[in-house]
Amino acid sequence: TPTQAQGRVLLSQSCGVCHLQPAMGAKTYGPPLGRTTAAGNDEAMRIIIVNGSERMPAFKYYLEPAEIDAIIAYLRTLPAPAAVASTESKGAPQ
């Protein structure tokens, strides 16, 4: 939809630096995003985007509510992110 297309652009511009891989296999600063982000709860996702977290800036002064809704609408089209294995689960020495 046009809203989802706008969300894709906004995600790329505003969130991509931390949440999108610059190249295959590259690590990202923030977690990968998808339909199960924030336990699949749109309101929880909205709160995180608006207020940020200890590692993420707040976007309440940068994005309009409709833009945040567009990002959420786009994320709902993405598959659930693959589980990221920790170094401990790979048997790395501690």
C-alpha contacts under 8 A as a table, 3 or more apart, distances in Angstrom:
res1	aa1	res2	aa2	distance
1	T	4	Q	5.19
1	T	5	A	6.21
2	P	5	A	4.98
2	P	6	Q	6.16
3	T	6	Q	5.10
3	T	7	G	6.16
3	T	70	A	5.25
3	T	73	A	7.04
3	T	74	Y	7.60
4	Q	7	G	4.84
4	Q	8	R	6.17
4	Q	70	A	5.69
4	Q	71	I	7.04
4	Q	73	A	5.47
4	Q	74	Y	4.41
5	A	8	R	5.08
5	A	9	V	6.50
5	A	70	A	7.96
5	A	74	Y	7.02
6	Q	9	V	5.22
6	Q	10	L	6.17
6	Q	67	E	7.71
6	Q	70	A	6.17
6	Q	71	I	7.47
7	G	10	L	5.01
7	G	11	L	5.89
7	G	67	E	6.84
7	G	68	I	7.70
7	G	69	D	7.74
7	G	70	A	4.24
7	G	71	I	3.88
7	G	72	I	7.10
7	G	73	A	6.73
7	G	74	Y	5.17
7	G	75	L	7.90
8	R	11	L	5.16
8	R	12	S	6.17
8	R	70	A	7.93
8	R	71	I	6.52
8	R	74	Y	5.85
9	V	12	S	5.14
9	V	13	Q	6.15
10	L	13	Q	5.05
10	L	14	S	5.69
10	L	15	C	7.49
10	L	67	E	7.36
10	L	71	I	6.54
11	L	14	S	5.35
11	L	15	C	4.92
11	L	16	G	5.93
11	L	71	I	6.02
12	S	15	C	5.81
12	S	16	G	4.46
12	S	17	V	7.65
12	S	20	L	7.58
13	Q	16	G	6.02
13	Q	17	V	7.75
14	S	17	V	7.33
15	C	18	C	5.97
15	C	19	H	5.91
15	C	20	L	7.56
16	G	19	H	4.96
16	G	20	L	4.64
16	G	21	Q	7.81
17	V	20	L	6.33
18	C	28	T	5.73
18	C	29	Y	4.90
18	C	30	G	4.95
18	C	31	P	7.88
19	H	28	T	5.89
19	H	29	Y	6.61
19	H	30	G	4.90
19	H	31	P	5.85
19	H	32	P	5.43
19	H	33	L	6.79
20	L	28	T	6.58
20	L	32	P	6.80
21	Q	24	M	6.68
21	Q	25	G	7.45
21	Q	26	A	5.76
21	Q	27	K	6.54
21	Q	28	T	5.85
22	P	26	A	6.55
23	A	26	A	5.42
28	T	31	P	6.83
28	T	32	P	7.67
32	P	81	P	5.89
33	L	36	T	7.70
33	L	37	T	5.76
33	L	75	L	6.95
33	L	78	L	7.90
33	L	80	A	7.48
33	L	81	P	6.14
34	G	37	T	5.46
34	G	75	L	5.06
34	G	76	R	6.49
34	G	77	T	7.51
34	G	78	L	4.88
34	G	79	P	5.53
34	G	80	A	4.92
34	G	81	P	5.69
35	R	40	G	5.80
35	R	75	L	5.41
35	R	76	R	4.37
35	R	77	T	6.56
35	R	78	L	5.62
35	R	79	P	5.91
35	R	80	A	5.42
36	T	39	A	5.12
36	T	40	G	4.17
36	T	41	N	7.76
36	T	76	R	7.96
36	T	79	P	7.89
36	T	80	A	5.36
36	T	81	P	7.52
37	T	40	G	5.39
37	T	41	N	7.55
37	T	45	M	7.13
37	T	80	A	7.62
38	A	41	N	5.68
38	A	42	D	7.59
38	A	44	A	5.93
38	A	45	M	5.42
40	G	45	M	7.97
41	N	44	A	5.34
41	N	45	M	6.26
42	D	45	M	5.07
42	D	46	R	6.09
42	D	72	I	6.79
43	E	46	R	4.94
43	E	47	I	6.22
44	A	47	I	5.15
44	A	48	I	6.34
45	M	48	I	5.16
45	M	49	I	6.22
45	M	72	I	7.41
46	R	49	I	5.16
46	R	50	V	6.03
46	R	68	I	6.85
46	R	69	D	7.65
46	R	72	I	7.58
47	I	50	V	5.15
47	I	51	N	5.85
47	I	52	G	7.60
48	I	51	N	5.36
48	I	52	G	4.93
48	I	53	S	6.57
48	I	58	A	7.66
49	I	52	G	5.41
49	I	58	A	6.17
49	I	59	F	5.88
49	I	60	K	7.50
49	I	68	I	7.35
50	V	58	A	5.32
50	V	59	F	4.98
50	V	60	K	4.54
51	N	57	P	7.41
51	N	58	A	4.45
51	N	59	F	6.67
51	N	60	K	6.53
52	G	55	R	7.61
52	G	56	M	5.01
52	G	57	P	4.78
52	G	58	A	3.91
52	G	59	F	6.90
53	S	56	M	4.86
53	S	57	P	6.57
53	S	58	A	7.29
54	E	57	P	7.77
58	A	61	Y	7.62
59	F	62	Y	5.03
59	F	63	L	5.69
60	K	63	L	5.87
60	K	64	E	7.30
61	Y	64	E	7.79
63	L	67	E	5.93
63	L	68	I	6.45
64	E	67	E	5.15
64	E	68	I	6.44
65	P	68	I	5.12
65	P	69	D	6.22
66	A	69	D	4.95
66	A	70	A	6.18
67	E	70	A	4.94
67	E	71	I	6.34
68	I	71	I	5.13
68	I	72	I	6.31
69	D	72	I	5.10
69	D	73	A	6.08
70	A	73	A	4.95
70	A	74	Y	6.18
71	I	74	Y	5.14
71	I	75	L	6.18
72	I	75	L	5.02
72	I	76	R	6.28
73	A	76	R	5.26
73	A	77	T	7.06
74	Y	77	T	5.39
74	Y	78	L	7.09
75	L	78	L	5.29
76	R	79	P	7.87
85	A	89	S	6.29
85	A	90	K	7.17
86	S	89	S	5.37
86	S	90	K	6.69
87	T	90	K	5.12
87	T	91	G	6.68
87	T	92	A	5.60
88	E	91	G	5.35
88	E	92	A	5.60
88	E	93	P	7.72
88	E	94	Q	7.63
89	S	92	A	7.52
